[in-house]
């Protein structure tokens, strides 16, 4: 769905349904900005971690339970703020 569809809806409100107020729209935009900033922070942290880990030798990566082939994916997963449980590989990537 595009932003145009969300903000400029042309459908008539059903009886009893209240129109979105300006403060509701501002609050919604604020939540989207916070989500965007959190995502940027996650990806920045992942890039910094990847840069540090990519300098390690294959032996050192293996000692940490990581492989060069899946390093980028492992780091991105470790830096994701998703409330999924932390696995052993995530914990090793964070250290």
C-alpha positions, -999 to 999 in steps of 0.1 A, spaced: 0 0 0 14 34 -8 14 64 15 -10 81 -9 -35 53 -3 -32 56 35 -33 94 39 -57 104 12 -83 76 14 -115 85 -5 -138 59 10 -167 72 31 -165 65 68 -190 40 81 -217 53 104 -202 57 139 -166 55 128 -146 86 138 -123 104 114 -86 104 121 -76 136 139 -44 156 132 -29 145 165 -36 108 156 -18 113 122 12 131 139 14 103 164 14 77 136 41 95 117 61 98 150 59 60 154 70 54 119 100 77 124 110 59 156 107 26 137 129 39 109 155 52 133 156 19 152 161 1 119 189 24 109 206 18 142 203 -20 138 218 -19 104 246 5 115 254 -19 144 254 -48 120 278 -31 96 302 -22 124 301 -57 138 306 -72 103 335 -50 97 352 -61 129 345 -98 124 354 -99 87 390 -90 97 393 -122 117 409 -153 102 388 -183 91 402 -202 121 391 -175 146 357 -173 130 353 -211 133 364 -209 170 335 -185 175 311 -208 157 308 -186 126 317 -192 90 327 -166 64 300 -178 40 272 -169 64 289 -141 83 268 -113 69 235 -131 76 246 -141 111 256 -106 120 224 -91 106 203 -116 126 223 -109 158 217 -71 155 180 -74 147 158 -60 174 132 -87 168 121 -101 202 130 -137 190 150 -157 215 188 -153 214 204 -184 200 240 -196 207 252 -183 174 237 -149 181 253 -148 215 287 -157 200 284 -130 173 276 -104 199 308 -111 219 
